[in-house]
Amino acid sequence: MSTTSQFRFYLDGNLVSDPLNWDDFTETIERDDTIKGLLPKYEVKLNFSGGGYEYLYSQYKQNGFCKLVELKIDYRCGGGYKTALNGYIFISDCKFNLNKCTVECDVIDDNYGARIYNNKSLKAKLDVKYSKNGVEITPAAINIMSIYSTTNTFIENCTTFQIKEVFRYLIDFMSDGKVGFESDLFTIPAGITAQTAGWLYLVTALELRLNNGDIPNVSFQEVFAEVNKKYPIAFTIISGSDGRPTMKIESEDYFYKEIAALRLNSIQDLQQSFNNELLYSSIKLGAPESDVIGSFPPIRFLAFAPEEYQVQGECNIDKVLDLTGIYIADSNIIEQLTATDRSNEQYDKEICFIESIFGAASQITNSFVTLTTPMYYNANLTNNRVAERYFVANNIAYYLGNNDQAFLATNTANQVIISAANAYTQDPITGIYSLSASSYVSFQDDSTPPNFDTTGTYDNTTAKYISPADGVYGFESVVKVSVRFVAFQVRYLNSRVRLVAELFDASGTHVSDTPFLERNYDGIQGGDPAVTDSIDFVTPVIYMPATWGVKIRIDIFNDISPPSQPPPTLYNNQTTFIITTGSTFKTAFIQNGGGIYVYKNPNNYFVSRFEFQQPLSNEKYEILKLDLAKGIEFNHDKINNKKGWIRKLSRKYATSEMNWELISQINFSS
């Protein structure tokens, strides 16, 4: 089939005849789990004859085999042409047939494949102002960081580099400055003092020990892999604001945007299967370079040591998600390098992660139990924080013993939290009526089966669990609620509920609230039946010294919209918020018995795979490629829409034929 009028081919801007096998040329867009990239690939070689052959062979003779030739393909659109593909051909990848005057060429994309892929393992010192090919580039910006000892005493200034700046420099180094870099994840938001991934820095162990201006010598591949073992990341290539192709590195969940790029209706022969290779049986955390000697206690899961945990489930395969890294993050090693053992040369060739706080001083986290010294480094790089960030198909667990400190308690009577008539306070500006309430949840029965409390660690009277020994604990509570609003005037109730696990010291003094769970009940109209719900609240693992306690607290914030007509009163309006029977409170993890360390919802795991064939026009394909992170809505019956994200797409340019492989999760595909 001749496509001369449909497509045009340019080599370094020179129009040449169509390749002999153009009908088979295919672009593949693939989510590559190995390099963590969402990128185009070209798996079919182009075979040029005539003017294409002559131009490529002349480039070889004039410039040698290292010449990079620009390939541009345009397609007819209306009365003109639009660009379908920008890529490159390496002369070194060409196979010339000197008798037939044809040349077979590999095609690579114009950004990652051409500029970065073959250079990703090259190491560079971050203060050098030249790229691999001698092009002048901007060195990585140095951050002089104030390092404090674990007793919170200033000791020295160190030469460190923010991760975003490290990536920017290494991409410049590999691409001679021709590929840009963007990242929201590693950008420190203006005016934000909360700890984020942007506060992550690189520093050499030698610099921590001697403060001699030592500069990291690293490769893009190495840094990307090590950061990915702490924060799940991926990348794609976009068109940057300065016109350059730009590598965008973001958190992995960024590449599953819920907004859809397009919808495909009435798909024929839609097939669903599952990516079994992602059903890990275990997860490895930590790093070989760790030390139990130091101020940071060697607490299972809350420290930095190498550990392996089970991923629950019955359909997993014998495959490990290995997140063990080679860069030093252990607080005790950093303590040795900066304070307690500065003559130890053991780690001098190693690279360290260190978190900064507010761009000035190293991250010194609070003690597990108090606000006193000793203080610690790298609060967000401990094994538990890493495990919380990563996708796995089920709960992360490890069982140590007989669970003999466990309990399960339920409530045996309804607990009325709010029963208020005319108790709301009106905002004079908005007219909204508000009422808040807070209460500990009562769980009165820990003895009637299936309830139990094997060693008396739970107190029915105070609804508090008391830790029997120093260690780590986790809890789960299911709170059943009933919300009702009775009104004789037209208005709506918006109720926000917050569940908190409150931590107390041995004297009963409040210490902290764990990260809380919120649930909203909006638009309840007067006269509607009661809204009922069951809220499953799971705490992260908590460190508790012996005799410390945990209780479940519920906070309620009610807003009632102003009436449609004056007077703005609440006469004869009644709100009820009740915790109903059947609510539970239990241990999920016990210091000497193990259990579930991190809860994961299988419904959120991207393991469903959908495959089908359906052509796509050039115009819609361009829309799809504008943002590869967007979802794709699809159905086989015009009714039951599902949503998936690119796993692998293959499209023939000449015919628009397209093979689709999308990934999804239960929430979007059932």
C-alpha positions as CSV (number, residue, x, y, z in Angstrom):
1,M,0.0,0.0,0.0
2,S,1.4,3.3,-1.0
3,T,1.4,5.9,1.8
4,T,3.3,8.7,0.0
5,S,0.4,11.1,0.0
6,Q,-0.5,10.3,3.6
7,F,2.9,10.5,5.3
8,R,6.2,12.4,4.7
9,F,9.6,11.4,6.0
10,Y,12.5,13.7,6.8
11,L,16.1,12.9,7.7
12,D,17.7,16.0,9.3
13,G,15.0,18.0,7.6
14,N,15.5,16.5,4.2
15,L,12.4,14.9,2.5
16,V,13.1,11.3,1.5
17,S,10.9,8.5,0.0
18,D,8.9,6.2,2.2
19,P,10.7,3.3,3.9
20,L,10.0,0.0,2.1
21,N,8.3,-1.5,5.2
22,W,6.5,1.6,6.4
23,D,3.1,-0.3,6.6
24,D,4.6,-2.3,9.5
25,F,6.2,0.5,11.5
26,T,4.8,0.5,15.0
27,E,5.0,2.8,17.9
28,T,4.8,1.2,21.4
29,I,4.0,3.1,24.6
30,E,4.9,1.0,27.6
31,R,5.0,1.3,31.3
32,D,8.4,-0.3,31.9
33,D,8.6,-1.7,35.5
34,T,12.3,-2.2,35.2
35,I,13.3,1.4,34.5
36,K,10.1,2.8,36.0
37,G,9.4,4.8,32.8
38,L,6.2,5.4,30.8
39,L,7.8,5.9,27.3
40,P,7.4,5.4,23.6
41,K,9.5,2.6,21.9
42,Y,9.9,1.6,18.2
43,E,10.4,-2.1,17.9
44,V,10.1,-2.4,14.1
45,K,13.2,-1.4,12.1
46,L,12.7,1.0,9.1
47,N,14.2,-0.1,5.8
48,F,15.1,2.9,3.5
49,S,16.1,2.8,-0.1
50,G,16.7,5.5,-2.7
51,G,17.2,8.9,-1.2
52,G,16.9,7.7,2.4
53,Y,19.7,5.1,1.9
54,E,21.9,7.7,0.1
55,Y,21.5,10.3,2.8
56,L,22.3,7.9,5.7
57,Y,25.3,6.3,3.9
58,S,26.7,9.8,3.1
59,Q,26.4,10.7,6.8
60,Y,28.4,7.6,7.7
61,K,31.1,8.5,5.2
62,Q,31.2,12.2,6.3
63,N,30.8,11.9,10.1
64,G,31.5,8.3,11.0
65,F,29.4,5.8,12.9
66,C,28.7,8.0,15.9
67,K,26.4,10.4,13.9
68,L,22.9,10.9,15.2
69,V,20.3,11.6,12.4
70,E,17.0,13.3,13.2
71,L,13.9,11.5,11.9
72,K,10.6,13.4,11.5
73,I,7.4,11.8,10.2
74,D,4.5,14.0,9.3
75,Y,0.9,12.9,8.4
76,R,-1.7,14.5,6.3
77,C,-4.3,16.4,8.3
78,G,-6.9,18.4,6.5
79,G,-5.2,20.5,3.9
80,G,-1.8,20.3,5.4
81,Y,0.6,18.0,7.5
82,K,1.1,17.6,11.2
83,T,4.0,15.9,12.9
84,A,3.3,12.3,14.0
85,L,6.8,11.4,15.3
86,N,10.1,13.0,16.2
87,G,12.9,10.5,16.7
88,Y,16.5,9.7,15.9
89,I,18.6,7.1,14.0
90,F,22.0,6.2,15.2
91,I,24.3,5.4,12.3
92,S,26.0,2.8,14.5
93,D,22.6,1.0,14.7
94,C,22.2,0.9,10.8
95,K,22.8,-2.2,8.6
96,F,23.7,-1.2,5.1
97,N,23.1,-3.6,2.2
98,L,25.7,-2.3,-0.3
99,N,24.4,-4.5,-3.2
100,K,20.7,-3.6,-2.9
101,C,21.4,-0.1,-1.7
102,T,19.0,-0.4,1.3
103,V,19.6,0.3,4.9
104,E,17.8,-1.2,8.0
105,C,17.6,1.3,10.9
106,D,16.6,1.2,14.5
107,V,14.5,4.2,15.5
108,I,14.7,5.7,19.0
109,D,12.6,8.4,20.6
110,D,14.0,12.0,20.6
111,N,14.6,12.3,24.3
112,Y,15.1,9.3,26.7
113,G,16.3,6.8,24.1
114,A,18.6,9.2,22.2
115,R,20.0,11.2,25.1
116,I,19.8,9.3,28.3
117,Y,19.3,5.5,28.0
118,N,22.9,4.7,26.9
119,N,24.4,7.1,29.5
120,K,22.3,6.4,32.6
121,S,25.1,4.4,34.3
122,L,27.8,7.0,33.8
123,K,29.0,8.5,37.0
124,A,29.6,12.2,37.4
125,K,30.9,14.4,40.3
126,L,28.1,16.9,41.0
127,D,30.3,20.0,41.0
128,V,31.7,19.5,37.5
129,K,30.5,22.1,35.0
130,Y,30.9,19.9,31.8
131,S,28.6,17.2,30.4
132,K,29.9,13.8,29.1
133,N,30.6,15.4,25.7
134,G,32.3,18.5,27.1
135,V,29.3,20.8,26.8
136,E,29.3,23.5,29.6
137,I,26.4,22.9,32.0
138,T,25.5,24.3,35.4
139,P,26.9,22.3,38.3
140,A,24.5,21.0,41.0
141,A,23.8,23.7,43.5
142,I,25.5,23.0,46.9
143,N,23.5,23.2,50.0
144,I,25.5,24.0,53.1
145,M,23.7,22.1,55.8
146,S,24.0,22.5,59.5
147,I,24.4,19.1,61.1
148,Y,23.5,18.6,64.7
149,S,24.5,15.8,67.0
150,T,21.9,13.5,68.5
151,T,22.1,15.6,71.7
152,N,20.9,18.5,69.5
153,T,24.3,20.3,69.7
154,F,25.6,22.1,66.6
155,I,28.8,20.4,65.3
156,E,29.6,21.4,61.7
157,N,28.5,22.6,58.2
158,C,28.4,20.0,55.4
159,T,28.3,20.1,51.6
160,T,25.1,18.4,50.6
161,F,22.9,18.3,47.5
162,Q,19.1,18.3,47.3
163,I,17.8,15.3,45.3
164,K,15.9,17.5,42.8
165,E,19.1,19.3,42.0
166,V,21.0,16.0,41.7
167,F,18.5,14.7,39.1
168,R,18.6,18.0,37.2
169,Y,22.4,18.0,37.0
170,L,22.6,14.3,36.0
171,I,20.1,14.7,33.2
172,D,22.0,17.7,31.9
173,F,25.2,15.7,32.2
174,M,23.8,12.8,30.2
175,S,22.0,14.9,27.5
176,D,24.4,17.8,27.1
177,G,21.6,20.0,28.5
178,K,19.2,19.0,25.7
179,V,16.7,17.3,28.0
180,G,15.0,19.3,30.8
181,F,13.8,18.1,34.2
182,E,10.7,18.7,36.3
183,S,9.4,17.3,39.6
184,D,6.6,18.4,41.8
185,L,7.4,15.6,44.3
186,F,10.9,16.8,45.0
187,T,10.1,20.5,45.0
188,I,10.0,22.2,48.4
189,P,6.7,24.1,48.4
190,A,7.0,27.8,49.2
191,G,6.0,28.5,52.8
192,I,5.5,24.8,53.6
193,T,7.4,23.6,56.6
194,A,5.9,20.1,56.7
195,Q,8.4,17.3,55.9
196,T,8.1,16.2,52.2
197,A,10.3,14.3,49.8
198,G,11.8,17.6,48.7
199,W,13.9,17.7,51.9
200,L,15.9,14.6,50.9
201,Y,19.6,15.3,50.3
202,L,22.8,13.4,49.3
203,V,26.1,13.7,51.1
204,T,29.1,11.5,51.2
205,A,30.0,9.6,54.4
206,L,33.5,11.1,54.2
207,E,32.0,14.6,54.2
208,L,29.9,13.8,57.3
209,R,33.0,12.5,59.0
210,L,35.7,15.1,58.1
211,N,33.7,18.1,56.6
212,N,36.4,18.4,53.9
213,G,34.2,19.4,50.9
214,D,33.9,15.8,49.5
215,I,31.5,15.7,46.5
216,P,29.3,12.7,45.6
217,N,30.3,10.8,42.4
218,V,27.0,9.2,41.3
219,S,25.1,8.0,38.2
220,F,21.5,8.7,37.3
221,Q,20.6,5.0,37.3
222,E,22.1,4.6,40.8
223,V,20.4,7.6,42.3
224,F,17.0,6.9,40.7
225,A,17.1,3.3,42.0
226,E,18.0,4.3,45.5
227,V,15.4,7.1,45.8
228,N,12.9,4.6,44.4
229,K,13.5,2.3,47.3
230,K,12.5,5.0,49.7
231,Y,9.8,6.8,47.7
232,P,8.0,4.9,44.8
233,I,8.7,7.0,41.8
234,A,8.4,6.8,38.0
235,F,9.0,9.1,35.0
236,T,7.9,10.1,31.6
237,I,8.9,12.6,29.0
238,I,6.8,15.7,28.4
239,S,7.2,18.9,26.4
240,G,8.8,21.4,28.8
241,S,8.0,25.0,29.3
242,D,11.2,26.0,27.6
243,G,10.5,23.9,24.5
244,R,12.9,21.1,25.4
245,P,11.8,17.5,25.9
246,T,11.7,17.2,29.7
247,M,11.9,14.2,32.0
248,K,9.2,14.4,34.7
249,I,9.9,12.3,37.8
250,E,7.0,12.0,40.2
251,S,5.5,9.7,42.8
252,E,4.2,6.5,41.2
253,D,0.6,7.3,42.0
254,Y,0.9,10.5,39.9
255,F,0.9,8.2,36.8
256,Y,-2.6,7.0,37.6
257,K,-4.6,10.2,37.2
258,E,-8.3,9.7,37.6
259,I,-9.2,12.2,34.8
260,A,-9.7,10.3,31.5
261,A,-8.0,11.3,28.3
262,L,-10.7,9.6,26.2
263,R,-13.4,7.0,26.1
264,L,-13.7,3.9,24.0
265,N,-17.2,2.5,23.5
266,S,-18.4,-1.0,22.5
267,I,-15.1,-2.8,22.5
268,Q,-15.3,-6.1,20.9
269,D,-13.6,-9.2,22.4
270,L,-12.6,-7.4,25.7
271,Q,-10.5,-9.7,27.8
272,Q,-9.6,-9.4,31.5
273,S,-6.7,-11.1,33.2
274,F,-4.3,-10.3,36.0
275,N,-0.6,-9.3,36.3
276,N,0.4,-12.2,38.5
277,E,4.0,-11.1,38.5
278,L,3.0,-8.2,40.7
279,L,1.6,-10.5,43.4
280,Y,4.6,-10.5,45.7
281,S,4.9,-13.0,48.6
282,S,7.2,-10.8,50.7
283,I,8.8,-7.4,50.9
284,K,12.4,-6.6,52.0
285,L,13.2,-3.3,53.7
286,G,16.2,-1.5,55.2
287,A,19.9,-1.6,54.1
288,P,22.9,-3.8,54.7
289,E,24.7,-0.8,56.1
290,S,22.9,-0.4,59.5
291,D,24.1,-0.4,63.1
292,V,22.3,-1.3,66.3
293,I,24.9,0.6,68.4
294,G,23.9,4.2,68.9
295,S,21.1,6.4,70.3
296,F,18.5,5.0,67.9
297,P,17.0,1.9,69.5
298,P,17.0,-1.3,67.4
299,I,13.2,-1.6,67.3
300,R,11.7,-4.0,64.7
301,F,10.1,-2.3,61.8
302,L,10.7,1.3,63.1
303,A,14.4,1.3,62.4
304,F,16.7,0.9,59.4
305,A,18.0,-2.7,59.7
306,P,17.5,-5.2,56.8
307,E,14.2,-7.0,57.4
308,E,11.8,-9.2,55.4
309,Y,8.0,-9.3,55.9
310,Q,5.2,-11.4,54.5
311,V,2.6,-10.1,52.2
312,Q,-0.7,-11.8,53.1
313,G,-2.9,-13.5,50.5
314,E,-3.4,-16.9,48.9
315,C,-2.7,-16.0,45.2
316,N,0.8,-14.6,45.4
317,I,3.8,-16.0,43.6
318,D,7.2,-16.7,45.1
319,K,8.6,-13.2,44.3
320,V,10.1,-10.6,46.6
321,L,9.7,-6.8,46.4
322,D,13.2,-5.9,47.3
323,L,13.5,-2.3,48.7
324,T,16.9,-2.8,50.4
325,G,19.2,0.0,49.3
326,I,23.0,0.6,49.3
327,Y,22.9,4.3,50.4
328,I,23.3,4.8,54.1
329,A,20.2,6.2,55.9
330,D,20.7,4.6,59.4
331,S,20.5,7.2,62.1
332,N,23.1,5.4,64.2
333,I,25.7,5.4,61.4
334,I,25.2,9.1,60.8
335,E,25.6,9.6,64.5
336,Q,28.9,7.8,64.4
337,L,30.1,9.8,61.4
338,T,29.2,13.2,62.9
339,A,29.9,12.6,66.6
340,T,30.7,9.4,68.3
341,D,33.3,7.6,66.0
342,R,34.7,10.2,63.6
343,S,38.0,8.3,63.2
344,N,36.2,5.2,61.7
345,E,37.1,5.1,58.0
346,Q,34.8,2.1,57.3
347,Y,32.1,4.1,55.4
348,D,34.3,6.7,53.6
349,K,33.4,5.5,50.1
350,E,29.7,5.4,50.8
351,I,26.9,7.8,49.9
352,C,24.3,8.9,52.5
353,F,20.8,10.1,52.5
354,I,20.1,12.8,55.0
355,E,16.8,14.7,55.5
356,S,16.9,18.4,55.9
357,I,14.4,20.4,57.9
358,F,13.4,23.8,56.4
359,G,16.4,23.8,54.1
360,A,18.8,24.6,56.9
361,A,19.6,21.9,59.4
362,S,19.5,18.1,59.2
363,Q,16.3,16.5,60.1
364,I,16.4,15.7,63.9
365,T,13.3,13.8,64.8
366,N,11.8,13.7,68.2
367,S,12.4,10.7,70.4
368,F,9.8,8.0,70.1
369,V,8.3,8.8,73.5
370,T,9.2,12.3,74.5
371,L,10.4,15.6,73.2
372,T,13.7,15.2,74.9
373,T,17.1,14.0,73.7
374,P,18.4,11.8,72.2
375,M,17.2,13.0,68.8
376,Y,17.4,11.1,65.5
377,Y,18.0,11.5,61.8
378,N,15.9,10.5,58.8
379,A,12.5,10.1,60.3
380,N,10.9,9.4,56.9
381,L,13.3,6.7,55.8
382,T,12.7,4.1,58.5
383,N,11.3,0.8,57.3
384,N,7.8,1.5,58.5
385,R,7.6,4.8,56.6
386,V,8.9,3.1,53.4
387,A,6.4,0.2,53.7
388,E,3.5,2.6,54.1
389,R,4.4,4.3,50.9
390,Y,4.7,1.3,48.7
391,F,2.0,-0.6,46.7
392,V,1.5,-4.3,47.5
393,A,-1.5,-6.5,47.0
394,N,-2.3,-7.2,50.7
395,N,-1.4,-6.6,54.3
396,I,2.3,-6.6,55.4
397,A,2.7,-9.1,58.3
398,Y,5.1,-11.0,60.4
399,Y,4.3,-13.4,63.2
400,L,6.7,-13.7,66.1
401,G,4.9,-15.7,68.8
402,N,1.6,-16.6,70.4
403,N,-0.1,-13.2,70.4
404,D,-0.5,-13.6,74.2
405,Q,-0.9,-9.9,74.8
406,A,-3.8,-9.5,72.3
407,F,-7.4,-8.5,73.0
408,L,-10.7,-7.9,71.2
409,A,-13.5,-5.8,72.8
410,T,-16.9,-4.7,71.6
411,N,-19.6,-2.3,72.7
412,T,-22.7,-3.7,74.2
413,A,-24.9,-0.6,74.2
414,N,-25.5,2.4,71.9
415,Q,-23.4,5.4,72.8
416,V,-25.1,8.7,72.2
417,I,-22.5,11.3,71.2
418,I,-24.8,14.1,70.1
419,S,-28.5,14.6,70.9
420,A,-29.0,18.3,70.6
421,A,-32.0,20.6,70.1
422,N,-31.3,24.3,69.6
423,A,-27.6,23.7,70.7
424,Y,-26.0,25.0,67.5
425,T,-24.0,28.3,67.3
426,Q,-24.6,30.5,64.3
427,D,-21.9,32.2,62.4
428,P,-23.0,35.8,62.0
429,I,-21.4,36.1,58.5
430,T,-22.2,32.8,56.8
431,G,-25.4,32.0,58.7
432,I,-24.2,28.4,59.2
433,Y,-25.0,26.7,62.4
434,S,-22.2,24.6,63.9
435,L,-21.9,22.1,66.7
436,S,-18.8,20.0,67.6
437,A,-18.5,17.1,70.1
438,S,-15.7,14.8,71.2
439,S,-15.8,11.5,73.1
440,Y,-13.9,8.4,73.8
441,V,-15.5,5.3,72.4
442,S,-16.7,2.7,74.9
443,F,-16.0,-0.9,74.3
444,Q,-17.4,-2.7,77.4
445,D,-17.0,-6.4,76.6
446,D,-13.7,-8.2,76.3
447,S,-14.8,-11.6,77.6
448,T,-17.9,-12.8,75.8
449,P,-16.7,-14.9,72.8
450,P,-15.5,-14.0,70.3
451,N,-14.1,-11.2,72.5
452,F,-11.0,-12.0,74.6
453,D,-8.3,-10.4,76.7
454,T,-5.7,-13.1,77.5
455,T,-3.5,-11.2,79.9
456,G,-5.7,-8.4,81.2
457,T,-4.0,-5.7,79.0
458,Y,-7.3,-4.1,78.2
459,D,-9.4,-2.1,80.8
460,N,-13.1,-2.3,80.2
461,T,-13.9,0.6,82.4
462,T,-11.6,3.1,80.7
463,A,-11.7,1.4,77.2
464,K,-7.9,1.7,77.2
465,Y,-5.3,-0.8,76.1
466,I,-2.2,-0.9,78.5
467,S,1.1,-2.0,77.0
468,P,2.7,-4.8,79.0
469,A,6.2,-4.1,77.7
470,D,8.3,-1.6,75.8
471,G,7.8,-2.2,72.1
472,V,5.7,-1.6,69.0
473,Y,1.9,-2.1,68.7
474,G,-0.8,-1.7,66.2
475,F,-4.6,-1.4,66.6
476,E,-7.8,-1.7,64.6
477,S,-11.2,-0.3,65.4
478,V,-14.5,-0.7,63.6
479,V,-16.9,2.0,64.7
480,K,-20.5,1.8,63.6
481,V,-22.4,5.0,63.5
482,S,-25.9,6.3,63.0
483,V,-26.5,10.0,61.9
484,R,-29.9,11.6,61.7
485,F,-31.2,15.2,61.3
486,V,-34.8,16.1,62.1
487,A,-35.9,19.5,60.9
488,F,-39.0,21.5,60.3
489,Q,-37.2,24.1,58.1
490,V,-35.5,23.4,54.8
491,R,-31.8,23.0,55.4
492,Y,-29.1,20.4,55.2
493,L,-26.7,18.8,57.7
494,N,-23.0,18.3,56.8
495,S,-21.2,16.1,59.3
496,R,-17.5,15.4,59.5
497,V,-16.3,12.6,61.7
498,R,-12.7,12.0,62.8
499,L,-11.4,8.8,64.5
500,V,-8.2,9.1,66.4
501,A,-6.0,6.7,68.4
502,E,-4.9,8.7,71.4
503,L,-1.7,7.8,73.1
504,F,-1.2,8.3,76.9
505,D,1.9,8.0,79.1
506,A,2.0,5.9,82.3
507,S,0.5,8.8,84.3
508,G,-2.5,9.1,82.0
509,T,-1.2,12.3,80.3
510,H,-2.0,12.8,76.6
511,V,1.1,12.3,74.5
512,S,-0.1,12.3,70.9
513,D,-2.7,11.4,68.3
514,T,-1.9,9.0,65.6
515,P,-2.7,10.0,62.0
516,F,-6.5,10.1,62.0
517,L,-9.2,8.9,59.7
518,E,-12.0,11.2,58.5
519,R,-15.4,10.5,57.1
520,N,-17.9,13.0,55.7
521,Y,-21.7,12.8,55.7
522,D,-22.9,15.6,53.5
523,G,-26.3,16.8,52.5
524,I,-28.5,15.0,55.1
525,Q,-31.8,16.6,54.8
526,G,-34.3,17.0,57.7
527,G,-36.7,14.2,57.7
528,D,-34.4,11.7,55.9
529,P,-33.9,8.3,57.5
530,A,-30.8,7.8,59.6
531,V,-27.5,7.4,57.7
532,T,-25.7,4.3,59.0
533,D,-22.0,3.5,58.4
534,S,-19.2,1.2,59.5
535,I,-15.9,2.9,59.8
536,D,-12.8,0.7,59.8
537,F,-9.9,2.6,61.4
538,V,-6.4,1.1,61.4
539,T,-3.4,2.7,63.2
540,P,0.1,2.7,62.0
541,V,2.5,0.8,64.2
542,I,3.0,2.8,67.5
543,Y,6.0,2.6,69.8
544,M,4.8,2.3,73.4
545,P,6.8,2.0,76.6
546,A,5.4,-0.4,79.3
547,T,2.2,0.9,81.0
548,W,1.4,3.4,78.3
549,G,-2.1,3.3,76.9
550,V,-4.2,3.8,73.8
551,K,-7.9,4.8,73.5
552,I,-10.1,5.4,70.5
553,R,-11.6,8.9,70.3
554,I,-14.3,10.2,68.0
555,D,-14.5,13.9,67.0
556,I,-17.6,15.2,65.3
557,F,-18.1,18.5,63.5
558,N,-21.6,19.3,62.4
559,D,-22.7,22.2,60.1
560,I,-26.3,23.1,59.3
561,S,-27.0,25.4,56.4
562,P,-29.0,28.5,57.2
563,P,-32.8,28.3,56.6
564,S,-34.2,29.3,53.2
565,Q,-36.3,32.0,54.8
566,P,-35.9,34.1,58.0
567,P,-36.1,34.0,60.9
568,P,-32.8,32.1,61.2
569,T,-33.8,29.9,64.1
570,L,-33.4,26.2,64.9
571,Y,-36.7,25.7,66.6
572,N,-37.7,22.1,66.8
573,N,-34.5,20.8,65.1
574,Q,-32.9,17.7,66.6
575,T,-29.6,16.1,65.6
576,T,-28.5,12.6,66.8
577,F,-25.1,11.0,66.3
578,I,-24.9,7.5,67.9
579,I,-22.2,4.8,68.0
580,T,-24.2,1.6,67.7
581,T,-23.6,-1.9,69.1
582,G,-21.2,-4.1,67.2
583,S,-18.3,-1.6,67.2
584,T,-14.9,-3.3,67.9
585,F,-11.5,-2.4,69.2
586,K,-8.6,-4.9,69.0
587,T,-4.8,-5.3,68.6
588,A,-3.6,-5.9,65.1
589,F,0.1,-6.2,66.1
590,I,1.7,-7.2,69.4
591,Q,5.3,-6.7,70.5
592,N,6.1,-10.3,71.2
593,G,3.5,-11.9,68.9
594,G,3.8,-10.0,65.7
595,G,0.8,-9.6,63.4
596,I,-0.1,-7.1,60.7
597,Y,2.4,-4.2,60.4
598,V,0.7,-2.3,57.6
599,Y,-2.8,-2.7,56.3
600,K,-3.2,-2.6,52.5
601,N,-6.5,-2.6,50.6
602,P,-6.4,-5.1,47.7
603,N,-9.0,-3.0,45.9
604,N,-6.4,-0.2,45.5
605,Y,-3.8,-2.5,43.8
606,F,-3.2,-2.2,40.1
607,V,-3.2,-5.8,39.1
608,S,-6.2,-6.1,36.7
609,R,-5.2,-6.3,33.0
610,F,-7.5,-5.6,30.1
611,E,-6.6,-6.4,26.5
612,F,-8.3,-5.7,23.2
613,Q,-7.8,-4.4,19.7
614,Q,-9.3,-1.1,18.5
615,P,-8.0,1.4,16.0
616,L,-7.5,5.0,17.0
617,S,-7.4,8.1,14.7
618,N,-4.3,10.2,14.6
619,E,-6.2,13.1,16.2
620,K,-7.3,11.0,19.2
621,Y,-3.9,9.4,19.5
622,E,-2.3,12.8,19.8
623,I,-4.7,13.6,22.6
624,L,-3.8,10.4,24.4
625,K,0.0,11.2,24.1
626,L,-0.4,14.7,25.5
627,D,-0.6,13.2,29.0
628,L,0.3,9.5,29.3
629,A,-0.6,9.5,33.0
630,K,-4.3,10.1,32.4
631,G,-6.8,7.3,32.6
632,I,-8.8,5.7,29.7
633,E,-12.5,5.0,30.1
634,F,-13.8,2.0,28.2
635,N,-16.7,-0.4,27.9
636,H,-18.0,-3.3,25.9
637,D,-21.7,-2.4,26.2
638,K,-21.9,1.4,26.2
639,I,-23.2,1.2,29.8
640,N,-20.7,-0.3,32.3
641,N,-17.7,2.0,32.0
642,K,-14.4,0.9,33.4
643,K,-11.2,2.9,33.7
644,G,-7.6,1.7,33.0
645,W,-4.2,3.1,32.6
646,I,-1.5,2.4,30.0
647,R,0.4,-0.8,30.4
648,K,1.4,-1.3,26.8
649,L,-0.1,0.2,23.6
650,S,1.1,-0.7,20.1
651,R,-0.1,1.3,17.1
652,K,0.8,1.0,13.4
653,Y,1.1,4.5,12.0
654,A,0.1,3.6,8.4
655,T,-3.2,1.9,9.3
656,S,-4.0,3.2,12.8
657,E,-4.5,-0.4,14.0
658,M,-3.9,-0.6,17.7
659,N,-3.4,-3.2,20.4
660,W,-4.3,-2.1,23.9
661,E,-3.1,-3.4,27.2
662,L,-4.5,-1.4,30.2
663,I,-4.0,-1.9,33.9
664,S,-6.6,-1.1,36.6
665,Q,-7.8,-1.9,40.1
666,I,-11.1,-3.3,41.5
667,N,-12.3,0.1,42.4
668,F,-12.3,1.1,38.7
669,S,-12.8,-2.1,36.8
670,S,-15.5,-4.3,38.5
